[in-house]
Amino acid sequence: AGGAGGAARGAAAVVRKETRKKRVPGALVVLRRALVVPPRWRSVVDAILSDEAAPATTLVCGAKGVGKSTFCRLLTNALLSAAGGGAVAFLDMDLGQPELSPPGLCCLHVVTTPLLGPAHTHMRRAELAYSLGDVTPKGDPDDYVAAFEGLLRHYRAVLAPRGLPLVVNTQGWVRGIGLDLLRACLAASAPAHVVQLQGASKQRLFEIGDAVPRAPWRLGGAEGARGGRSMLHSVSAWNEEALGLGASPAAVAAGDDNGGDDDDDEVEAE
């Protein structure tokens, strides 16, 4: 028995050694540390929570892989905590990797519990959803805009009167037609707050001014009273290396120097 046990322990040691040497594609990587929120992200969340205009709409935008889903989860959880067990409306326009539903859907959700894990751990039935049948709006941008406007109408008619704040998660396509789609979403929603996540590389940088439509509202500064204008919060993308934590295992596995969650549409070309 002792010989068999020793052989089993030896085999297990070999397996552990091989596992350390080889990274299996798609394998789950467990981070043995708590999520550290960048100070600027926390200050933006605090500014949104302190907005006296309720219910407020916040639109989060940026290129792919800058951490939009992470910020949306952080903001949604903070809004739930501030509401003392209330609810938050979550409008997800990321067709490629949505937060609360399968890919290919534009969805409006009512969130009543914190979002504490990766997307597949908290999928749920949507309040209202439109199926575009694709993971990118490139093939039918008109239907994409129509879906957003339909979800927005439902929110304003049904959920806003109940006092639910709205968090809008957008796609990561911010060039060419993608920028036009962002412009359409901004014009339709006229959000109280616009959170722009800027990546470190040139491909993940864009000027929010290029996406601002000629509308009755204007983007304001990050400080001071908002009045009737939308408040723009331009912050850096999630980057563990910038926090002094080193690159995350997930980022290393993906070959991504950003360290953020690769949560957006793969379409980048104009």
Secondary structure, DSSP 8 states (H G I E B T S, - for coil): -HHHHHHHHHHHHHHHHHHHH---TT------S-----HHHHHHHHHHHT--SSS-EEEEEESTTSSHHHHHHHHHHHHHHHHTS--EEEEE--SSS-SSS-TTEEEEEEE-S---S-GGGS----SEEEE-SSS-GGG-HHHHHHHHHHHHHHIIIIIGGGT--EEEE--S--STHHHHHHHHHHHHH--SEEEEEE-SSGGG---GGGG--SSS--EE-SSS--TTSEEEEEEE---TTTTTS---HHHHHHT-SS-S---S-S----
